[in-house]
Amino acid sequence: MAFIDKYDFDLLKNEAENLVIREMEQQLKNDDENMCRCNECIVDIAAISLNSVKPLYRFSLLGTMYASQAMTEQAYADSVKQAVKNAIRKVKRNPSHD
């Protein structure tokens, strides 16, 4: 039996994903309409942002409480905002399609 089939990794969740997606929505609401909003560009922004912030993985109730506490810290929120801002700028300048 393969290792991945032996354990339930579906329960592992990166809470940073939710924060990045919410921040993307906020910033893109206020962004000019010159930004491509195709699926490829939006997912590129999310991936670039997530690669720039500390992950907040959780598995259990205790992990959920830890992630919730970290999400409320201003320094973490600021790092998410800056990561999304930088990713939007990067994808806007150089989308991965024509």
Secondary structure as GFF3:
##gff-version 3
##sequence-region A 1 98
A	DSSP	alpha_helix	3	6	.	.	.	ID=ss1
A	DSSP	three_ten_helix	9	11	.	.	.	ID=ss2
A	DSSP	beta_strand	13	14	.	.	.	ID=ss3
A	DSSP	alpha_helix	16	30	.	.	.	ID=ss4
A	DSSP	alpha_helix	39	52	.	.	.	ID=ss5
A	DSSP	beta_strand	57	58	.	.	.	ID=ss6
A	DSSP	alpha_helix	61	72	.	.	.	ID=ss7
A	DSSP	alpha_helix	74	93	.	.	.	ID=ss8
###
